[in-house]
Amino acid sequence: MRIVSISDTHGQHRNLSLPDGDLFIHAGDASNGRPGELEDFIEWMVNLPFEHKIFVPGNMDYAMERDPDRYLAQMSGIDCLIDKSVTLEGLLIHGSPVVPNFVGVFNRSRGEEIKRHWDLIPAEVDVLITHGPPSGILDRTSSGLEVGCQDLLATFGRIRPKVHVFGHVHEGYGRMREGGTQFLNVSYGWGNGPIVVDL
């Protein structure tokens, strides 16, 4: 399966040039929280020519936390994963939008509150999608701070996904491999392109 992933498009989705693939993943911050942005993004994503499509909201996708049913009803052909899993072509995929307290929505306190979300990740997950990164992995800001989630990193003692897709920290864009997992920070942010991986 060829996976094409991006995040943090912040209303710029119609400027994207996407390569061909089997599964398109958007890992959150499709919008800036302004009226109409999320509807336009959903219309665009519904019409993409991928066999499978997954959306995991981000902290700027305000409407997805405040009125999810309204937007889920528009997502024909899109799996929207909010602490949920789906199996596609034999791959178990789990998604969560939560991030340690920052700005916007889907914010949770570090420690027990956010850990409850990570505990929902199945041990046998193949592809993990979170809006934010784990601590120390493609999470360094322009000021040099590592802002990823320590509780998410600790989950990797229990899970071993083949791929972990995330965004949120625009400056961390890129890929790395550690412990058998390909970590992909797919933040479009300042004009980065999508990242492609074959499974």
Long-range contacts (C-beta under 8 A, 24 or more apart in sequence): 1-88, 1-89, 1-91, 1-198, 1-199, 2-196, 2-197, 2-198, 3-127, 3-163, 3-165, 3-196, 3-197, 3-198, 3-199, 4-50, 4-194, 4-195, 4-196, 5-165, 5-184, 5-186, 5-194, 5-195, 5-196, 5-197, 6-167, 6-186, 6-188, 6-193, 6-194, 6-195, 7-58, 7-131, 7-165, 7-166, 7-167, 7-168, 7-186, 7-187, 7-188, 8-58, 8-167, 8-168, 8-170, 8-187, 8-188, 8-189, 9-41, 9-188, 10-60, 10-188, 11-37, 11-40, 11-41, 12-188, 13-40, 13-41, 13-44, 13-45, 14-40, 14-44, 16-188, 16-194, 17-193, 18-48, 18-194, 19-194, 19-196, 21-50, 21-196, 22-50, 22-51, 22-52, 22-89, 23-50, 23-51, 23-52, 23-53, 23-54, 23-88, 24-48, 24-50, 24-52, 24-53, 24-54, 25-53, 25-54, 25-55, 25-56, 25-129, 25-165, 25-186, 26-53, 26-54, 26-55, 26-56, 27-56, 27-58, 27-129, 27-130, 27-131, 27-165, 27-166, 27-167, 27-186, 28-55, 28-56, 28-57, 28-58, 28-59, 28-60, 28-61, 28-97, 28-131, 28-167, 28-168, 29-58, 29-59, 29-60, 29-61, 29-131, 29-167, 29-168, 30-55, 30-57, 30-58, 30-61, 31-60, 31-61, 31-62, 31-63, 32-60, 33-60, 33-61, 33-62, 33-63, 33-104, 38-63, 38-64, 38-71, 39-71, 39-74, 42-71, 42-74, 42-75, 42-78, 43-74, 45-75, 45-78, 46-74, 46-75, 46-76, 46-77, 46-78, 52-79, 52-88, 52-89, 53-77, 53-78, 53-79, 54-78, 54-79, 54-80, 54-81, 54-86, 54-93, 54-95, 54-129, 55-79, 55-80, 55-81, 56-80, 56-81, 56-82, 56-95, 56-96, 56-97, 56-129, 56-130, 56-131, 57-82, 57-97, 57-105, 57-106, 57-131, 58-97, 58-99, 58-104, 58-106, 58-131, 58-167, 58-168, 59-97, 59-99, 59-102, 59-103, 59-104, 59-105, 59-106, 59-107, 59-131, 59-132, 59-168, 60-104, 60-105, 61-97, 61-104, 61-105, 61-106, 62-104, 62-105, 64-97, 64-105, 64-106, 65-97, 65-105, 65-106, 66-105, 81-129, 83-117, 83-120, 85-122, 85-125, 91-126, 91-127, 91-199, 92-122, 92-124, 92-125, 92-126, 92-127, 93-125, 93-126, 93-127, 93-128, 93-129, 94-120, 94-121, 94-122, 94-125, 94-127, 94-128, 94-129, 95-128, 95-129, 95-130, 96-120, 96-121, 96-129, 96-130, 96-131, 97-130, 97-131, 98-130, 98-131, 98-132, 99-130, 99-131, 99-132, 99-149, 99-168, 100-132, 100-147, 100-149, 100-151, 106-131, 110-149, 110-150, 110-151, 111-151, 114-149, 114-151, 114-152, 115-151, 118-151, 118-152, 118-154, 118-155, 119-155, 121-155, 121-158, 121-159, 122-159, 123-158, 123-159, 125-159, 125-161, 126-161, 126-162, 126-163, 126-199, 127-161, 127-162, 127-163, 127-164, 127-165, 127-199, 128-159, 128-161, 128-163, 128-164, 128-165, 129-164, 129-165, 129-166, 130-164, 130-165, 130-166, 131-166, 131-167, 131-168, 132-166, 132-167, 132-168, 132-169, 133-166, 133-168, 133-169, 133-172, 133-183, 133-185, 134-164, 134-166, 134-183, 137-176, 137-178, 137-183, 138-166, 138-169, 138-172, 138-173, 138-174, 138-175, 138-176, 138-183, 138-185, 139-169, 139-172, 139-185, 140-169, 140-171, 140-172, 141-169, 141-171, 141-172, 142-171, 156-181, 162-199, 163-197, 163-199
